[in-house]
Amino acid sequence: MEITEFIPKKVNRMGEIFELYFKAIKKYGYRVDFSVEQYQNRSIVIDRKTFHSSFYSSCRSWFLILYFLFSLTFHQEKFYKPIRIKDGIDLRIPVIALAIYLISIEISYLSVLIEILTYRLKTVKVFDALINFHESKLTYINHCRLLRNFFVARLLFGWVAKLIVFFSLILSSIVSIRSILISRDNFELIREFITALIISYVTVKHVAFIMNILFIVMVFFIFTLEFLAARLKQPIDFIESYVYDPIKIVRIRFDMMQSFVKDYAEIIWQIDRINHHTKREFFVGECIMKSLMILTAYLLQKQKKIDTLSFFVLFLTIEVAFVFNLLFYKASDLTDLNYKFYRIFTIYNARNQFVLRNKLINTRRCYFSNILKHIKTNLQIQSFPARPFGFSVEREQEKKNNQTMDLFRWKKYHIEHVSEIFEIIFKMRQKYSSRLEFTVEQYLNRSIPYNLKTFRLTIFRFVTIWTTIIILLSTILVPGFDKFISIKRLEETHHVNRLDLIYIYSVLMVISWENLSLIEFKNVIRYRNPSNEIIIHFIQFDFDRKIPKQIQNDLIKNFIKQSYIFGTIYRLICYSTFFYG
């Protein structure tokens, strides 16, 4: 089942929803193609069409299992010895965990297949009853709730889980990728590279269903344990000695996480101190570069080696800093109120943050002035700077009529139908993802014009980013004396070291982001972007009645905010796993 098949049609009864759900369960849960009638009549046809998905999924899984066992058995010294983390956990643990996971999930699939062939699977009868359940037509509010919950659940359990599993499986093949770097023979280099490509392709195709959530927890637990062991320089034998004492294990992990949280708070404090003592005019890119430099330098000093969780924390902070500075320090909409709201989000006290979060959730009318009033009352924030940095009084006076940002000005959009929400998402994806300017009709008719108006944003972003890359590469390869002096001054000012290594990570981050944008651009130009098809479907899909006013704000928060949250999650996972190698 492709993603376009998950698009909800005009749902008139509950059975149609369970029909879609049963279709997804057959492909990703049972991996057998059959109908409810065939199961009830005990007439499932045993042929290639019925077991096509099960056969190829099992082949992919067992290919991965045999490859991992082969690398652990015959090439252990070659693969794992050069990349062992000093006084910590080596990379054998994620590979063994992945092999155990694949074996367990194949056993579970085999048991389900046996139950289907012997007609003992009770869930099929449950689906049959739900699909044939004759209920009166749903009310309009239930239409909206079903549409919202189905779309959000699809984002959560579909694309997010798929991307997490994909990049986690790619990470498990890092042994082959690293073996390429240490190989000397050209023939061996080519062979290992082809092996890595095959493993990557196989892992892309292998996507499980509900068990993905278990694998996500397992992978992140391994990453956390690996990071904490290297962080406190505890050997693997010490951790293995406490396996049979759960109380000591919990206590050790709690102490490790407490130390990590303190370090993270110190990083945030340094970033905030740099931002508020800057003499020059504020610029979003400048803040991101400073955040990147101070974070990476701090991690290099603390650990001397960047691992997966370190990169995850690094890019998490950068992404959060970018989003908040883009929204609340936006040059075109910057006001004194927005600056205060940005300052509120830089408070590090955990209790205040929970109070703030609860107030934002419990506020029914999400207007900016009401939010600010509740926050100031609860957090008791009395003093703020008179005006934001880097803007003159004249420009501030020009912005007095615009007291709220676009993000919190719900009435500006005049949203009355479901389709209007997706029109906003479509415009945002055009501007920040594909970097193209076209209309829905042009995309549907496959007639996007090739002119300057369509590609002007692409050209501008491309020139800007590659100018930045060239400047960074020139600084790395041929550092001038003035650059050397400026780096030394920055190190002395902010009391950090090794800032000369930061430009390398900056180049990698920018190139990876440009690569993702190029893939999105290519998919749109070739009209093969499934996300655009879903959004356009919802733009064209509309109810006869208007959305009631009492649920308009709820729809906006659930569609726009949550879509950006999930988008940020899989971007961060992509960054962290990409830079692991």
ABEGO torsion letter per residue (X at the ends): XBAAAABBBBBABAAAAAAAAAAAAAAAAAGBBBBAAAAAAGABBBBAAAAAAAAAAAAAAAAAAAAAAAAAAAAAAAAAAAABBBGBBBAAAAAAAAAAAAAAAAAAAAAAAAAAAAGABAAAAAAAAAAABBBBBBBAAAAAAAAAAAAAAAAAABAAAAAAAAAAAAAAAAAAAAAAAABABAAAAAAAAAAAAAAAAAAAABBBBAAAAAAAAAAAAAAAAAAAAAAAGBBAAAAAAAAABAAAAAAAAAAAAAAAAAAAAAAAAAAAAAAAABABBBBAAAAAAAAAAAAAAAAAAAAGBBBAAAAAAAAAAAAAAAAAAAAAABAAABBAAAAAAAAAAABABAAAAAAAAAAAAABABBBAAAAAAAAAAAAGBABBBABBBGBBAAAAAAAAABABBAAABAAAAGBABAAAAAAAAAAAAAAAAAGBBBBAAAAAAGABBBBAAAAAAAAAAAAAAAAAAAAAAAAAABBBAAAAAAAAAAAAAAGBBGAAAAAAAAAAAAAAAAAAAAAAAAAAAAGABAAAAAAAAAAABBBABBBBAAAAAAAAAAAAAAAAAAAAAAAAAAAAAAAAX
